């Protein structure tokens, strides 16, 4: 990515940091190898590292916002932006909405053009695109399936207009791409 100023990175949780394409609740979730080191690399460069995640299990009573926040901060995240709602609840914060990103930008005085979203689903990229962030798709979790749909032009409407700025095998590759000089 070169010399561009990088203020913050918003990283999806399930399938991007670890776990799988399914939600794994705090206490059972494990990171992919090297992820903690990648988070440290970003923090060592004074990049704000934020979690950016939909967690409908909270509204179902399966987990709490606090349990997700505690876990994510233990992994090295500075801030946690979490939508606790199920899709059918029709909230305004659930990805691909940009409400969480906009709130983070206001709270942390961010220029979203200098921010990145890393995720394994097209909803992550849609939010990044609408917010004006750099978009990275990882092939872990649901990412390989999203990538194949992208290659086969299976997305339509607004979804088809979004193109990743970078496609990485995993989070570690995405961070290397962001931090190489």
Helices and strands as residue ranges (DSSP letters): E 8-11, H 35-44, E 48-54, H 65-74, E 79-83, G 87-89, H 99-108, G 112-114, E 115-119, H 122-131, E 134-138, H 143-151, G 157-161, E 166-168, H 171-179
